Structures are given as structure tokens and as C-alpha cells.
Amino acid sequence: MITKKSKHEIKLMSAAGDIVAEVLEMMQNIVKPGLTTLELDEIAERIIKENKAIPAFKGYRGFPATICASVNEQVVHGIPGENTVLQDGDVISIDVGVIYRGLIGDAAITIPVGDISAEVSKLLEETNAALYDAIEKAVAGNNLCEISGAIEDRASMNGYGVVKQYGGHGVGRNLHEDPFIFNYRTDDPGPVLKPGYVIAIEPMFSLGTGDVHELDDNWTVVTNDNKYSAHFEHTILITDDKPKVLTVKS
């Protein structure tokens, strides 16, 4: 069942989203060749705790870190580590969740490390564009499938693989709530969006296949053909008017 959020809950989710935005802005500013993903994780956790919040991912189903740090062919759920050193030409997808006074904000961004190829740069731009295409469809009265269709259309325009095993979701007092949001069309139109719903939209594209598998760490998801991937996400409030992005600085 999809739960509408109260004005008080939305206010706290917006505050959580501000902290998420602060973390991701810092990540964008400091990512460079030579840094380890563990260093990024430690910085993210410090920012979250300085804001009197809690990392939403740490301990969630046993996940050991504050951020998901996924490099190159790693799509999602990469575990930060001292042995993962960023190299020029890499991309890193950083996913951040924050709990503030019981409510959650969740967002992700894929960041270039040093100089990346034009092909990979376009992958990042188009995956982010798919997110905003989808956000435009996140309006009251639309069916959920219109969000999914906007994502798939952007991938098809560019010939990208769409990761189908993972997608967006409702969010609020729990990190993953109903509904699940596919990144492609299905036969089910899905529920009608209503004011007060809060959802996390997160397209994941790859330069090759959208088929993925999990590594032996039971977390890190990689493309089957080891080609680069990109992942962008925002937490969105459905309103009586335009959708509101909660994971940007208010």
C-alpha cells in the first residue's frame, strides 16, 4: 500500500534531502584520481553526523558502509574500501541515504573521475536527462507507468542497456516502500499518482547490456559485459502542481 506523507513528514524528508544534497555536492567537489572509496565514505558519514542525522544505508540488511560507491561497470551497491583507488577515466556512482528524525532522503549521482571519454560523458548526461524526463511525469493523475516509460524512451533514443532488476521505489519512514518503479514499460499501468506520495526515481543505464549480476560480496551489482554504467536518483514529492525534488538544497 502506498502511504501519503503528512506535511510534518514532508518537512522532515525535505530536511533529510538537504543533507543528502550536501553530501553529494561534496562528493562532486572532491572526487579525483588517487582517492579511495573508503575515504569518500568516511567524509560522507562525517557530514551526515554533523547534521545530527543517521546514515540510512549503514547496517541496512547488513550493508557495511554509509554510501554505495560503484565504479565503472558496477551499477549499484558497491561497497567502499581502502583498496578501491579511483583512476583517471573512471566514473563513480555514489548513492546516499539519510535518516533525519525518522524520515529518509535518498539520491544518487554518477561522477566522472578526471578525464573521461566522450562516449562515457554522454552516458552520464543522458542517464541524468532520463531522471528529469521521469520527474516531469511525476504529477498527480498520471499512472506510475508514465515515469517508467519516460526512462525507457531516453535509453532507447541512445541505444543504452536498461538495468531491469533494480529500479525506483517509495520512500518515507522506510528506505524502500511501495511502489516499485520499473525503469521500463510493463503491461501494468501501475497506481495513479496522488499528492503526498513520495518516490525515489532512479534510472540505471549501461553502454552495453542491461543484464547484471551480483558479485561474491553479495552486494555489488555489475554489468554482465563489464561495460560502463550510470545511475542517477532523486527523491520526489507528488504535489497538486509540479513535482518537487526533495534532494536538492531548499
DRENROKE-97088 format. One record per residue: residue in one letter; x, y, z of N, C-alpha, C in turn. Coordinates in steps of 0.1 Angstrom, whole numbers, padded with zeros to 4 digits, always signed. Layout:
BEGIN
aXYZXYZXYZ;...
END
This chain:
BEGIN
m+0008-0012+0000+0000+0000+0000+0009+0013+0000;i+0005+0022-0008+0013+0035-0009+0007+0044+0002;t+0016+0050+0010+0012+0059+0021+0015+0073+0017;k+0005+0081+0019+0007+0096+0017+0014+0101+0029;k+0022+0111+0027+0030+0117+0037+0023+0130+0042;s+0024+0132+0056+0018+0144+0061+0027+0156+0059;k+0022+0168+0061+0030+0180+0060+0042+0179+0069;h+0041+0174+0081+0052+0173+0090+0063+0163+0085;e+0058+0152+0080+0067+0142+0074+0075+0147+0062;i+0067+0155+0054+0074+0161+0042+0084+0171+0046;k+0081+0178+0056+0091+0188+0061+0104+0181+0066;l+0103+0170+0073+0114+0163+0077+0122+0156+0066;m+0114+0151+0056+0120+0145+0044+0128+0155+0036;s+0123+0167+0036+0130+0178+0029+0143+0181+0036;a+0143+0181+0049+0155+0183+0057+0165+0172+0055;a+0160+0160+0054+0169+0149+0051+0175+0150+0037;g+0166+0155+0028+0171+0157+0014+0181+0168+0013;d+0180+0178+0021+0191+0188+0021+0204+0182+0025;i+0204+0173+0035+0217+0167+0039+0222+0158+0028;v+0214+0150+0022+0218+0142+0010+0224+0151+0000;a+0218+0162-0004+0223+0171-0014+0237+0177-0010;e+0239+0180+0003+0251+0185+0008+0262+0174+0007;v+0259+0162+0009+0269+0151+0008+0273+0149-0007;l+0263+0149-0016+0266+0147-0030+0273+0159-0036;e+0270+0171-0031+0278+0182-0036+0293+0181-0032;m+0295+0177-0020+0309+0175-0015+0315+0164-0023;m+0308+0153-0026+0314+0142-0034+0319+0147-0048;q+0310+0155-0054+0313+0161-0067+0326+0170-0067;n+0327+0177-0056+0338+0186-0054+0352+0179-0052;i+0351+0168-0045+0364+0162-0041+0368+0149-0048;v+0359+0143-0056+0363+0131-0064+0374+0134-0073;k+0385+0126-0072+0396+0128-0081+0405+0115-0081;p+0413+0114-0091+0422+0102-0091+0430+0101-0079;g+0432+0089-0073+0440+0087-0062+0432+0086-0049;l+0420+0091-0049+0412+0089-0037+0407+0075-0036;t+0405+0070-0024+0398+0057-0022+0384+0059-0019;t+0376+0049-0023+0361+0050-0020+0359+0049-0005;l+0368+0043+0003+0366+0044+0018+0368+0058+0023;e+0377+0066+0017+0378+0080+0021+0366+0088+0018;l+0359+0085+0007+0347+0092+0004+0336+0088+0014;d+0336+0075+0017+0326+0070+0027+0327+0077+0040;e+0340+0079+0045+0342+0085+0058+0338+0100+0058;i+0341+0106+0047+0337+0121+0046+0321+0122+0046;a+0315+0113+0038+0300+0113+0038+0294+0111+0052;e+0300+0101+0059+0294+0098+0072+0296+0110+0082;r+0308+0117+0081+0310+0128+0089+0300+0139+0087;i+0297+0142+0074+0288+0153+0071+0274+0149+0076;i+0270+0137+0074+0257+0133+0079+0256+0134+0094;k+0266+0130+0102+0265+0130+0116+0266+0145+0121;e+0274+0153+0114+0275+0167+0118+0261+0174+0117;n+0252+0169+0108+0239+0174+0106+0229+0167+0115;k+0234+0160+0125+0225+0153+0135+0216+0143+0128;a+0221+0136+0118+0213+0126+0111+0220+0113+0111;i+0214+0103+0105+0219+0089+0106+0221+0084+0092;p+0232+0077+0088+0233+0071+0075+0222+0060+0074;a+0214+0061+0063+0203+0052+0062+0208+0038+0057;f+0219+0038+0050+0223+0025+0044+0231+0017+0054;k+0238+0023+0063+0248+0016+0072+0240+0006+0081;g+0242-0007+0079+0235-0017+0087+0222-0021+0080;y+0218-0015+0070+0205-0019+0063+0207-0032+0056;r+0200-0042+0061+0202-0056+0056+0217-0060+0057;g+0224-0054+0066+0238-0058+0068+0248-0051+0059;f+0243-0040+0052+0253-0033+0044+0263-0026+0053;p+0276-0026+0050+0286-0022+0060+0290-0007+0059;a+0285+0001+0050+0290+0014+0048+0279+0025+0047;t+0283+0037+0047+0274+0049+0047+0269+0051+0032;i+0278+0050+0023+0274+0053+0009+0276+0040+0001;c+0269+0039-0010+0272+0029-0021+0281+0036-0031;a+0292+0030-0033+0302+0036-0042+0305+0026-0053;s+0300+0028-0065+0300+0018-0076+0308+0024-0087;v+0319+0017-0091+0329+0022-0101+0327+0015-0114;n+0326+0023-0125+0326+0018-0139+0315+0008-0142;e+0318-0005-0143+0308-0015-0146+0299-0018-0134;q+0303-0013-0123+0295-0016-0111+0283-0006-0112;v+0271-0012-0111+0259-0004-0113+0254+0003-0100;v+0252-0006-0090+0247-0002-0077+0253-0010-0066;h+0252-0005-0054+0255-0013-0041+0270-0016-0040;g+0279-0009-0046+0293-0011-0044+0297-0007-0030;i+0305-0016-0024+0310-0014-0010+0323-0006-0010;p+0323+0006-0003+0335+0013-0003+0347+0005+0004;g+0359+0008-0001+0370+0000+0005+0383+0008+0003;e+0393+0005+0012+0406+0012+0011+0414+0007-0001;n+0410-0004-0007+0418-0009-0018+0412-0005-0032;t+0401+0002-0031+0394+0007-0043+0399+0022-0045;v+0409+0023-0054+0415+0036-0056+0410+0042-0070;l+0405+0054-0070+0399+0059-0082+0410+0063-0092;q+0408+0060-0105+0418+0062-0115+0412+0072-0125;d+0421+0079-0132+0417+0088-0143+0409+0080-0153;g+0397+0085-0157+0389+0079-0167+0378+0070-0161;d+0378+0068-0148+0368+0061-0141+0355+0070-0140;v+0344+0063-0137+0332+0070-0132+0328+0063-0119;i+0323+0071-0110+0318+0065-0097+0304+0070-0094;s+0295+0060-0092+0281+0062-0088+0281+0062-0073;i+0276+0073-0067+0275+0074-0053+0261+0076-0049;d+0256+0066-0041+0242+0066-0037+0242+0069-0022;v+0234+0079-0017+0234+0083-0003+0220+0083+0002;g+0218+0077+0014+0205+0078+0021+0208+0084+0035;v+0198+0092+0039+0199+0099+0052+0186+0098+0060;i+0187+0094+0073+0176+0094+0082+0177+0107+0091;y+0167+0115+0090+0166+0127+0098+0153+0127+0106;r+0154+0125+0119+0142+0124+0128+0132+0114+0123;g+0137+0103+0118+0128+0092+0114+0124+0092+0100;l+0127+0102+0092+0123+0103+0078+0136+0103+0069;i+0134+0098+0057+0145+0094+0048+0145+0103+0036;g+0158+0107+0032+0160+0112+0018+0170+0103+0011;d+0169+0102-0002+0177+0092-0009+0180+0097-0023;a+0192+0098-0027+0196+0103-0040+0209+0097-0045;a+0212+0097-0058+0225+0092-0063+0229+0100-0075;i+0242+0100-0077+0248+0107-0088+0260+0099-0094;t+0263+0100-0107+0275+0094-0112+0284+0105-0116;i+0296+0104-0111+0306+0115-0112+0318+0110-0120;p+0323+0118-0130+0335+0115-0137+0347+0117-0128;v+0357+0108-0130+0370+0109-0123+0380+0113-0133;g+0385+0126-0132+0395+0131-0141+0388+0132-0155;d+0396+0128-0165+0391+0129-0179+0385+0116-0184;i+0372+0117-0188+0365+0105-0193+0362+0107-0208;s+0360+0096-0215+0357+0096-0229+0344+0103-0232;a+0343+0108-0245+0331+0114-0249+0319+0105-0248;e+0321+0092-0251+0310+0082-0251+0305+0080-0236;v+0314+0080-0227+0310+0078-0213+0304+0091-0208;s+0309+0102-0212+0303+0115-0207+0289+0116-0212;k+0286+0112-0224+0272+0112-0229+0263+0103-0222;l+0269+0091-0218+0261+0082-0210+0256+0088-0197;l+0265+0095-0190+0262+0102-0178+0251+0113-0180;e+0253+0121-0191+0244+0132-0194+0230+0126-0197;e+0229+0116-0205+0216+0110-0209+0209+0103-0198;t+0217+0096-0189+0210+0090-0177+0204+0100-0168;n+0212+0111-0166+0206+0122-0158+0194+0128-0165;a+0195+0130-0178+0184+0135-0185+0171+0126-0184;a+0173+0113-0184+0162+0104-0182+0156+0106-0168;l+0164+0109-0158+0158+0112-0145+0149+0124-0146;y+0153+0134-0152+0145+0146-0153+0133+0144-0162;d+0134+0136-0173+0123+0132-0181+0112+0126-0172;a+0117+0117-0164+0108+0109-0155+0101+0118-0144;i+0109+0128-0139+0104+0137-0129+0092+0145-0135;e+0094+0149-0147+0083+0157-0154+0070+0149-0154;k+0071+0136-0154+0058+0128-0154+0053+0125-0141;a+0060+0129-0130+0056+0126-0116+0046+0136-0111;v+0035+0136-0118+0024+0146-0114+0011+0138-0111;a+0004+0145-0102-0009+0139-0098-0018+0136-0110;g-0024+0124-0110-0032+0120-0121-0026+0111-0131;n-0013+0111-0132-0006+0102-0141-0005+0089-0134;n-0004+0078-0143-0001+0065-0138+0014+0064-0136;l+0018+0055-0127+0032+0053-0125+0040+0048-0137;c+0033+0041-0146+0040+0036-0158+0045+0048-0167;e+0039+0060-0166+0044+0071-0174+0058+0075-0170;i+0062+0073-0157+0075+0076-0153+0085+0065-0159;s+0080+0053-0158+0089+0042-0164+0091+0043-0179;g+0080+0047-0186+0081+0049-0200+0090+0060-0204;a+0090+0071-0196+0100+0082-0200+0114+0078-0198;i+0117+0069-0189+0131+0064-0187+0134+0055-0198;e+0126+0046-0202+0129+0037-0213+0131+0044-0226;d+0122+0054-0228+0123+0062-0241+0137+0068-0242;r+0142+0074-0232+0155+0081-0232+0166+0070-0235;a+0165+0059-0229+0175+0048-0231+0175+0044-0246;s+0162+0042-0251+0161+0037-0265+0166+0047-0275;m+0165+0060-0272+0170+0070-0281+0185+0069-0283;n+0192+0064-0273+0206+0063-0273+0212+0049-0274;g+0203+0039-0275+0208+0026-0276+0214+0020-0263;y+0211+0025-0252+0216+0021-0239+0209+0009-0234;g+0216+0001-0226+0210-0010-0219+0203-0005-0207;v+0191-0010-0203+0184-0006-0192+0185-0017-0181;v+0189-0014-0169+0190-0024-0159+0176-0026-0154;k+0171-0038-0155+0157-0042-0152+0155-0048-0138;q+0166-0053-0133+0164-0060-0120+0162-0050-0108;y+0166-0038-0110+0166-0027-0100+0158-0015-0105;g+0153-0007-0096+0146+0005-0100+0143+0014-0088;g+0133+0023-0091+0130+0032-0080+0120+0026-0070;h+0115+0035-0061+0107+0029-0050+0101+0041-0042;g+0090+0037-0035+0086+0047-0025+0096+0048-0014;v+0095+0059-0007+0104+0062+0004+0097+0071+0015;g+0101+0069+0027+0095+0077+0038+0101+0073+0051;r+0093+0066+0060+0099+0061+0072+0107+0049+0070;n+0106+0043+0058+0114+0031+0054+0121+0035+0042;l+0133+0029+0040+0141+0032+0028+0134+0027+0015;h+0128+0016+0016+0121+0010+0004+0107+0008+0008;e+0098+0016+0002+0084+0014+0004+0077+0012-0010;d+0064+0008-0010+0057+0007-0023+0055+0022-0028;p+0055+0023-0041+0055+0013-0052+0070+0010-0057;f+0072-0001-0063+0084-0003-0070+0083+0004-0084;i+0093+0010-0088+0092+0018-0100+0102+0012-0111;f+0096+0006-0121+0104+0000-0131+0110+0011-0140;n+0122+0008-0145+0129+0017-0155+0125+0014-0169;y+0114+0007-0171+0110+0003-0185+0095+0000-0184;r+0088+0000-0195+0074-0002-0196+0070-0017-0193;t+0059-0018-0186+0054-0031-0183+0039-0031-0188;d+0032-0042-0187+0018-0042-0191+0009-0036-0180;d+0014-0034-0168+0007-0029-0157+0008-0014-0157;p-0003-0006-0158-0001+0009-0157+0003+0014-0144;g+0001+0006-0133+0005+0010-0120-0005+0019-0114;p-0002+0023-0101-0012+0032-0094-0012+0046-0100;v-0023+0053-0097-0024+0067-0101-0017+0075-0090;l-0008+0084-0095-0001+0093-0085-0010+0103-0079;k-0008+0105-0066-0016+0114-0058-0007+0123-0050;p-0012+0135-0047-0004+0145-0039-0001+0138-0025;g+0011+0140-0021+0015+0134-0008+0023+0122-0009;y+0023+0116-0021+0032+0104-0024+0046+0109-0025;v+0056+0101-0020+0070+0105-0021+0077+0092-0027;i+0084+0094-0038+0090+0083-0045+0105+0087-0049;a+0113+0077-0050+0127+0078-0054+0127+0072-0068;i+0131+0081-0078+0132+0077-0092+0147+0075-0095;e+0150+0064-0101+0165+0061-0103+0168+0053-0115;p+0169+0060-0127+0173+0053-0139+0188+0047-0138;m+0190+0036-0144+0203+0030-0144+0205+0025-0159;f+0215+0031-0166+0218+0027-0180+0232+0022-0181;s+0234+0014-0191+0248+0010-0194+0251+0011-0209;l+0264+0011-0212+0268+0013-0226+0266+0000-0234;g+0264-0011-0227+0261-0024-0234+0248-0030-0229;t+0249-0042-0224+0237-0049-0220+0232-0043-0207;g+0219-0045-0205+0213-0041-0192+0213-0053-0182;d+0218-0064-0187+0219-0076-0178+0230-0075-0168;v+0227-0078-0155+0236-0076-0145+0237-0089-0136;h+0247-0089-0127+0248-0100-0117+0254-0094-0105;e+0253-0101-0094+0258-0097-0081+0272-0104-0079;l+0281-0097-0073+0294-0103-0070+0294-0111-0058;d+0305-0118-0055+0305-0127-0043+0304-0120-0030;d+0305-0106-0030+0303-0099-0017+0288-0098-0013;n+0280-0103-0022+0265-0103-0020+0259-0089-0021;w+0266-0080-0026+0261-0066-0027+0263-0060-0041;t+0276-0059-0045+0279-0052-0057+0273-0058-0069;v+0266-0049-0077+0259-0053-0089+0267-0048-0101;v+0271-0057-0110+0279-0053-0122+0272-0057-0135;t+0275-0050-0146+0270-0054-0159+0277-0067-0163;n+0269-0075-0170+0275-0088-0174+0286-0087-0184;d+0286-0076-0192+0296-0075-0202+0307-0065-0198;n+0307-0061-0185+0317-0052-0179+0318-0039-0186;k+0307-0034-0192+0308-0021-0198+0303-0011-0188;y+0307+0002-0190+0304+0013-0180+0289+0014-0178;s+0285+0019-0166+0271+0021-0163+0270+0035-0156;a+0257+0040-0155+0255+0052-0148+0242+0051-0141;h+0241+0059-0130+0229+0058-0120+0227+0072-0115;f+0215+0077-0116+0211+0090-0110+0198+0088-0103;e+0196+0095-0092+0184+0093-0084+0180+0106-0077;h+0167+0109-0075+0162+0119-0066+0150+0114-0059;t+0148+0120-0048+0135+0118-0040+0125+0129-0044;i+0113+0125-0048+0103+0134-0054+0090+0134-0047;l+0085+0145-0044+0072+0147-0038+0062+0150-0049;i+0051+0142-0049+0039+0145-0058+0031+0156-0051;t+0028+0166-0058+0020+0177-0053+0008+0180-0061;d+0000+0190-0057-0011+0194-0066-0007+0201-0078;d+0006+0205-0079+0011+0212-0090+0023+0204-0096;k+0034+0211-0097+0046+0204-0103+0053+0195-0092;p+0060+0185-0097+0067+0176-0087+0078+0185-0080;k+0080+0181-0068+0090+0188-0060+0102+0178-0057;v+0114+0182-0061+0126+0174-0058+0130+0178-0044;l+0130+0167-0035+0134+0170-0021+0149+0168-0018;t+0156+0163-0028+0170+0160-0026+0179+0170-0033;v+0174+0183-0034+0183+0194-0037+0182+0204-0026;k+0192+0213-0025+0191+0223-0014+0179+0232-0015;s+0171+0232-0004+0159+0240-0004+0162+0255-0001;
END
